[in-house]
Amino acid sequence: MTDLGGDWRVVDGLTTAWFDARSLTEGAALAARVTQVAPGAAVDVRASGMRVRLASDDEAAGLAEAVSDEARALGLVADPTVLQVLNVVLESPDPSALRPFWRSALGDVAEAGDRLVDPVLRDPAFVVRASGEVRPLRNRIHVDVVRPSDAVEHAGLGEASGPYGVCHADADGNEVDLVPGGLLDESDEPADATSDWHAVFGAVACYRVTSSDQQRDLASAAAALADAAGFPLLVDLRPGLVVLDTGKDQWDAEAHGLDVDVVTLAARLQNAAREAGATPDPGLPRFVQFLIDAADVAALRAFWAAALGYVPDRRAATTDLVDPRRLNAVVLFQELDASETERRRQRNRILLELAVPADRAPARVEAIVAAGGRVVEESGARWRLADPEGNELEVVAGWAGPRRSARTGAR
């Protein structure tokens, strides 16, 4: 599987491009054309541009050329340097013992080789890989998964533990906080004005559509409403599906720092969806993030910001790092007792995986080393690196796993 060059690169097994745009409305205009020429594409519209992912198969070159032609017709320019996908790897002596646990924690996922993949390509893939190394102590990397409360109740992970009563551990002791989400608002607005919106650390509303025209109309209306409010809404289009997402914590004025009432905006977006004839799917909302225990939170946060190209959350009291385009998972940090020397020495059973274009991988590895990382192992198209406290990141050039598909739509 090779890159097409020009606007397009293979990233995480999919032929991918990013086109800069000046507004959600401009991105939605291209999205409408993309869903016509490449109806199986995964399209992510952002205030600063739009990502398009296509299956890397025999049709990809023709579809990619058609999409690029549509972008040029609208005056939009591609930027392959920003392309990346962040996933997570779990190493285990018995991967088969872990997969059922994580399938239950995550909800509907598809299996592709050793990977558990979100069918609608919004959340990170979970790679469950064999390793004979014994690592009995608690990890320094953890996972948060937030789903609607009904889904959490029926996940079947057993009794939870931890200070918030939401922590579960798989057979190896890898931890996930499976957090129940509620509705966005249950008091200020009329009872049904925002009933499609679920609070899963971000406010998310998922809508099923029955035609490309219906999808186009909803995406265009959502973009126009968000642009008018000055809010950087996330608008994701999949076959038969439109997802509207505020991003983590962005219903909070302190988090977004804008002169906008997000609950009011959500009500307007919901009304637009109903007028377009879209049907809400309350089981789909989900949010995944990664936590890293750090003896020196400030230093480790600075390292990972450089390694991932992330930016700090604007709030002084949080340790979150976010993808500036809100395309990849949030990473945050919590303090680790420096006296836990054995736990600090042990290699984690969980590490992060960063897929980048093949022509960008060497430069990314050099940048990570310059930020304080070290190369632990290099093998073909993979580099395993460690941060200053030993947490690991694998940089993957292009794709080094089983073929995936961008033809999505139903969980």
C-alpha positions as CSV (number, residue, x, y, z in Angstrom):
1,M,0.0,0.0,0.0
2,T,1.7,3.2,-1.2
3,D,0.9,6.9,-0.9
4,L,-0.8,8.5,-3.9
5,G,1.2,11.7,-3.3
6,G,0.0,15.2,-4.0
7,D,-2.9,15.9,-1.6
8,W,-3.2,12.4,-0.3
9,R,-1.3,10.0,2.1
10,V,-2.0,6.6,3.6
11,V,-2.5,7.1,7.3
12,D,-3.7,4.3,9.6
13,G,-4.6,2.2,6.6
14,L,-6.8,4.8,4.9
15,T,-6.1,7.1,2.0
16,T,-6.4,10.5,3.7
17,A,-6.3,14.2,3.0
18,W,-6.9,17.4,4.9
19,F,-8.1,20.6,3.1
20,D,-7.8,23.9,4.8
21,A,-11.0,26.0,5.0
22,R,-11.9,29.3,6.5
23,S,-15.2,28.3,8.1
24,L,-17.5,25.3,8.8
25,T,-19.8,26.5,6.0
26,E,-16.9,26.4,3.5
27,G,-15.9,22.9,4.7
28,A,-19.6,21.7,4.6
29,A,-19.7,22.9,0.9
30,L,-16.8,20.6,0.1
31,A,-18.3,17.8,2.2
32,A,-21.5,17.9,0.2
33,R,-19.5,17.4,-3.0
34,V,-17.4,14.7,-1.5
35,T,-20.4,12.6,-0.4
36,Q,-21.5,12.7,-4.0
37,V,-18.3,11.7,-5.7
38,A,-17.1,9.3,-2.9
39,P,-20.3,8.2,-1.0
40,G,-18.4,5.8,1.2
41,A,-16.0,8.4,2.5
42,A,-15.5,9.4,6.2
43,V,-15.7,13.2,6.3
44,D,-14.8,15.3,9.3
45,V,-15.7,19.0,9.0
46,R,-13.9,21.5,11.3
47,A,-13.9,25.3,11.6
48,S,-10.3,25.3,10.1
49,G,-10.8,22.6,7.4
50,M,-12.0,19.1,6.5
51,R,-10.5,15.6,6.6
52,V,-11.5,13.0,4.1
53,R,-10.6,9.3,4.5
54,L,-11.1,6.7,1.7
55,A,-10.6,3.0,1.7
56,S,-7.1,2.1,0.4
57,D,-8.2,-0.1,-2.4
58,D,-8.2,-0.2,-6.2
59,E,-10.8,2.6,-6.3
60,A,-8.9,5.0,-4.0
61,A,-6.8,6.8,-6.7
62,G,-9.8,7.7,-8.8
63,L,-11.9,8.8,-5.8
64,A,-9.1,10.8,-4.4
65,E,-8.6,12.6,-7.7
66,A,-12.3,13.4,-7.9
67,V,-12.3,14.8,-4.3
68,S,-9.2,16.9,-5.0
69,D,-10.9,18.3,-8.1
70,E,-13.9,19.4,-6.1
71,A,-11.6,21.0,-3.5
72,R,-9.7,23.0,-6.1
73,A,-13.0,24.1,-7.6
74,L,-13.9,25.6,-4.3
75,G,-10.4,27.1,-3.9
76,L,-9.4,24.9,-1.0
77,V,-5.8,23.7,-0.6
78,A,-4.6,20.4,1.0
79,D,-2.1,20.2,3.8
80,P,-0.7,16.7,4.2
81,T,1.7,17.8,7.0
82,V,-1.1,17.8,9.6
83,L,-2.3,14.2,9.0
84,Q,-2.1,11.8,11.9
85,V,-4.1,9.2,13.9
86,L,-3.7,8.4,17.6
87,N,-4.5,4.8,18.7
88,V,-3.7,2.7,21.8
89,V,-1.9,-0.6,22.1
90,L,-2.4,-3.2,24.9
91,E,0.4,-5.8,25.2
92,S,-0.7,-9.0,26.8
93,P,0.5,-12.7,27.3
94,D,-3.0,-13.7,26.3
95,P,-4.7,-11.2,24.0
96,S,-7.8,-13.3,23.5
97,A,-8.5,-12.9,27.3
98,L,-8.6,-9.1,26.9
99,R,-10.6,-8.6,23.7
100,P,-14.1,-9.5,25.2
101,F,-13.5,-7.0,28.0
102,W,-12.6,-4.1,25.8
103,R,-15.4,-5.0,23.3
104,S,-17.8,-4.6,26.2
105,A,-16.3,-1.4,27.5
106,L,-16.2,0.3,24.2
107,G,-19.6,-1.0,22.8
108,D,-19.9,-1.8,19.2
109,V,-16.4,-2.3,17.6
110,A,-15.2,-4.2,14.6
111,E,-12.3,-6.6,14.7
112,A,-9.5,-6.1,12.0
113,G,-6.6,-8.4,12.8
114,D,-5.4,-7.5,16.2
115,R,-7.3,-4.2,16.3
116,L,-10.7,-3.3,17.7
117,V,-11.9,-0.5,15.5
118,D,-14.7,2.0,15.8
119,P,-17.0,1.3,12.8
120,V,-17.7,5.0,12.3
121,L,-14.0,5.9,12.6
122,R,-14.4,8.6,15.3
123,D,-12.7,6.9,18.3
124,P,-9.2,5.4,18.6
125,A,-8.5,1.9,17.6
126,F,-7.5,-0.5,20.4
127,V,-4.7,-2.8,19.3
128,V,-4.4,-6.0,21.5
129,R,-1.0,-7.5,20.8
130,A,0.8,-10.5,22.2
131,S,3.8,-10.0,24.6
132,G,5.5,-12.5,26.9
133,E,7.0,-9.8,29.2
134,V,5.7,-10.0,32.8
135,R,4.6,-6.5,34.0
136,P,2.5,-7.1,37.1
137,L,2.3,-3.5,38.6
138,R,-0.3,-0.9,37.9
139,N,0.0,0.9,34.5
140,R,0.9,4.6,34.3
141,I,-1.4,4.9,31.3
142,H,-5.2,4.5,31.7
143,V,-8.3,4.9,29.5
144,D,-11.5,6.8,30.0
145,V,-14.6,5.7,28.1
146,V,-17.8,7.7,28.4
147,R,-21.1,6.3,27.0
148,P,-24.8,6.9,27.6
149,S,-25.9,5.6,31.0
150,D,-28.0,2.8,29.6
151,A,-25.0,1.5,27.6
152,V,-22.8,1.6,30.7
153,E,-25.4,-0.2,32.7
154,H,-25.6,-3.0,30.2
155,A,-21.8,-3.3,29.5
156,G,-21.6,-6.2,31.9
157,L,-18.1,-5.4,33.3
158,G,-19.0,-6.3,36.9
159,E,-18.6,-4.3,40.0
160,A,-16.7,-1.0,39.6
161,S,-14.1,0.4,42.0
162,G,-12.1,3.6,42.5
163,P,-12.9,6.9,44.1
164,Y,-15.8,7.6,41.6
165,G,-17.0,4.0,41.4
166,V,-16.4,3.7,37.6
167,C,-13.1,1.9,37.3
168,H,-12.9,-1.6,35.8
169,A,-9.8,-3.7,35.1
170,D,-9.2,-6.4,32.4
171,A,-7.6,-9.7,33.1
172,D,-4.1,-8.1,33.0
173,G,-5.1,-5.2,35.3
174,N,-5.3,-2.6,32.6
175,E,-7.8,0.0,33.8
176,V,-10.7,1.8,32.2
177,D,-13.0,4.3,33.8
178,L,-16.4,3.5,32.2
179,V,-18.3,6.7,32.9
180,P,-22.1,7.1,32.4
181,G,-23.1,10.2,30.5
182,G,-26.4,11.9,30.8
183,L,-28.4,14.5,28.8
184,L,-26.9,17.8,27.9
185,D,-29.4,19.8,29.8
186,E,-32.3,18.9,32.0
187,S,-33.5,22.2,33.5
188,D,-33.2,25.4,31.6
189,E,-34.5,24.5,28.1
190,P,-38.0,23.0,27.4
191,A,-37.9,19.3,28.1
192,D,-37.3,18.1,24.6
193,A,-35.3,21.0,23.1
194,T,-32.0,19.3,23.6
195,S,-33.1,15.7,24.2
196,D,-31.0,14.4,21.3
197,W,-27.8,15.6,22.9
198,H,-25.8,13.4,25.3
199,A,-23.2,14.7,27.6
200,V,-20.3,12.2,27.2
201,F,-17.5,14.7,28.3
202,G,-18.6,16.5,25.2
203,A,-22.1,17.2,24.0
204,V,-22.9,14.8,21.1
205,A,-26.0,14.3,19.0
206,C,-26.0,11.5,16.4
207,Y,-28.5,11.5,13.5
208,R,-29.4,8.8,11.0
209,V,-30.2,10.1,7.5
210,T,-31.8,8.3,4.6
211,S,-30.3,10.2,1.6
212,S,-27.3,12.2,0.6
213,D,-29.6,15.2,0.2
214,Q,-30.8,14.9,3.8
215,Q,-27.2,14.5,5.0
216,R,-26.1,17.6,3.0
217,D,-28.9,19.7,4.2
218,L,-28.3,18.8,7.9
219,A,-24.5,19.4,7.6
220,S,-25.0,22.7,5.8
221,A,-27.6,23.9,8.3
222,A,-25.4,22.8,11.3
223,A,-22.4,24.6,9.8
224,A,-24.3,27.8,9.2
225,L,-25.8,27.8,12.7
226,A,-22.4,27.2,14.4
227,D,-20.6,29.8,12.2
228,A,-23.3,32.4,13.1
229,A,-22.8,31.6,16.8
230,G,-19.0,31.7,16.4
231,F,-18.7,28.2,17.8
232,P,-16.2,25.6,16.3
233,L,-18.6,22.7,16.1
234,L,-17.4,19.2,15.0
235,V,-19.5,17.9,12.1
236,D,-18.7,14.3,11.1
237,L,-20.4,12.6,8.1
238,R,-20.5,8.9,7.5
239,P,-22.8,6.9,5.1
240,G,-26.3,7.3,6.5
241,L,-25.0,9.3,9.6
242,V,-24.3,12.9,10.8
243,V,-22.6,13.4,14.1
244,L,-22.6,16.8,15.8
245,D,-20.1,17.3,18.6
246,T,-19.1,20.2,20.8
247,G,-15.7,18.7,21.8
248,K,-14.7,17.8,25.3
249,D,-16.1,20.2,28.0
250,Q,-17.0,22.8,25.3
251,W,-20.5,23.4,26.7
252,D,-18.6,25.2,29.5
253,A,-18.0,28.9,29.0
254,E,-14.7,28.7,30.9
255,A,-13.6,25.9,28.5
256,H,-14.5,27.6,25.2
257,G,-14.0,31.2,26.2
258,L,-16.6,32.4,23.6
259,D,-19.6,34.6,23.8
260,V,-22.0,31.8,23.1
261,D,-24.6,29.8,25.0
262,V,-23.9,26.2,23.8
263,V,-27.2,24.8,25.2
264,T,-29.1,27.3,23.1
265,L,-27.0,26.4,20.1
266,A,-27.7,22.7,20.7
267,A,-31.4,23.4,20.7
268,R,-31.2,25.2,17.4
269,L,-29.1,22.4,15.9
270,Q,-31.6,19.8,17.1
271,N,-34.4,21.8,15.6
272,A,-32.5,21.9,12.3
273,A,-32.0,18.1,12.4
274,R,-35.7,17.5,13.0
275,E,-36.6,19.9,10.1
276,A,-34.2,17.9,7.8
277,G,-36.1,14.7,8.8
278,A,-33.0,13.1,10.5
279,T,-33.6,10.6,13.2
280,P,-31.6,10.7,16.5
281,D,-29.6,7.6,17.5
282,P,-29.1,7.8,21.3
283,G,-26.9,4.7,21.5
284,L,-24.0,6.0,19.4
285,P,-22.4,8.8,21.5
286,R,-19.1,7.8,22.9
287,F,-15.9,9.6,24.1
288,V,-12.5,8.1,24.7
289,Q,-9.4,9.8,26.2
290,F,-6.1,8.7,27.7
291,L,-4.6,9.5,31.1
292,I,-0.9,9.4,31.9
293,D,0.4,9.3,35.5
294,A,3.4,11.7,35.7
295,A,6.0,12.3,38.5
296,D,6.6,15.7,36.8
297,V,3.3,16.7,35.2
298,A,4.5,20.0,33.6
299,A,7.6,18.4,32.0
300,L,5.7,15.4,30.7
301,R,2.9,17.5,29.4
302,A,5.3,19.6,27.5
303,F,6.9,16.5,26.0
304,W,3.7,15.0,24.8
305,A,2.5,18.4,23.4
306,A,5.6,18.4,21.2
307,A,5.4,14.7,20.3
308,L,1.7,14.8,19.3
309,G,1.5,18.3,18.0
310,Y,-1.2,19.0,20.5
311,V,-2.0,22.3,22.3
312,P,-2.8,22.9,26.0
313,D,-6.4,23.3,27.2
314,R,-7.0,27.0,27.8
315,R,-8.1,26.4,31.5
316,A,-5.3,26.8,34.0
317,A,-6.7,24.2,36.3
318,T,-6.7,21.3,33.8
319,T,-3.8,19.2,32.4
320,D,-5.5,18.3,29.1
321,L,-3.8,18.4,25.8
322,V,-6.0,18.5,22.7
323,D,-5.6,18.0,19.0
324,P,-5.8,21.5,17.6
325,R,-8.3,20.2,14.9
326,R,-10.2,18.0,17.4
327,L,-9.6,14.9,15.2
328,N,-7.8,12.7,17.8
329,A,-8.2,11.7,21.4
330,V,-7.5,14.0,24.3
331,V,-4.5,13.2,26.5
332,L,-4.3,14.4,30.1
333,F,-2.0,14.0,33.1
334,Q,-2.4,13.2,36.8
335,E,0.3,13.3,39.4
336,L,2.2,10.1,40.3
337,D,3.9,9.7,43.7
338,A,7.6,10.0,42.9
339,S,8.3,7.4,45.6
340,E,6.7,4.6,43.5
341,T,10.0,3.8,42.0
342,E,9.2,0.2,41.0
343,R,6.0,1.2,39.2
344,R,7.9,4.0,37.5
345,R,10.6,1.5,36.3
346,Q,8.1,-1.1,34.9
347,R,7.2,-0.8,31.2
348,N,3.5,-0.1,30.8
349,R,1.3,-2.7,29.3
350,I,-0.4,0.1,27.5
351,L,1.3,2.5,25.0
352,L,0.0,5.0,22.5
353,E,0.4,4.5,18.7
354,L,0.7,7.5,16.4
355,A,0.2,6.8,12.6
356,V,1.6,9.5,10.3
357,P,2.3,9.6,6.6
358,A,5.4,7.7,5.6
359,D,7.2,10.8,4.3
360,R,6.6,12.5,7.6
361,A,7.6,9.7,10.0
362,P,11.4,10.3,10.2
363,A,10.9,14.0,10.9
364,R,8.4,13.2,13.5
365,V,10.7,10.8,15.2
366,E,13.5,13.4,15.2
367,A,11.1,16.0,16.7
368,I,10.2,13.6,19.5
369,V,13.8,12.8,20.3
370,A,14.6,16.6,20.3
371,A,11.7,17.1,22.8
372,G,13.4,14.6,25.2
373,G,12.3,11.2,24.0
374,R,14.6,8.3,23.1
375,V,14.3,5.6,20.5
376,V,13.8,2.2,22.2
377,E,13.4,0.1,19.1
378,E,13.1,0.6,15.3
379,S,11.6,-2.1,13.1
380,G,10.7,-1.3,9.5
381,A,8.0,1.3,9.4
382,R,7.7,1.4,13.3
383,W,9.7,3.4,15.9
384,R,9.1,2.7,19.5
385,L,10.0,5.7,21.6
386,A,10.0,6.5,25.4
387,D,9.2,9.7,27.1
388,P,11.4,11.1,29.9
389,E,9.5,8.9,32.4
390,G,9.5,5.7,30.3
391,N,5.9,5.9,28.9
392,E,6.0,4.6,25.3
393,L,4.8,5.9,21.9
394,E,5.0,4.0,18.7
395,V,5.3,6.0,15.5
396,V,3.9,4.1,12.5
397,A,4.8,5.2,9.0
398,G,1.8,5.0,6.8
399,W,0.4,1.7,7.7
400,A,1.8,-1.5,9.2
401,G,-1.4,-3.5,10.0
402,P,-4.3,-5.3,8.3
403,R,-6.3,-3.4,5.7
404,R,-9.2,-1.3,7.0
405,S,-12.3,0.1,5.3
406,A,-13.7,3.6,5.4
407,R,-17.1,2.4,4.3
408,T,-18.9,3.0,7.5
409,G,-22.3,4.0,8.8
410,A,-23.8,1.6,11.4
411,R,-22.7,0.3,14.7
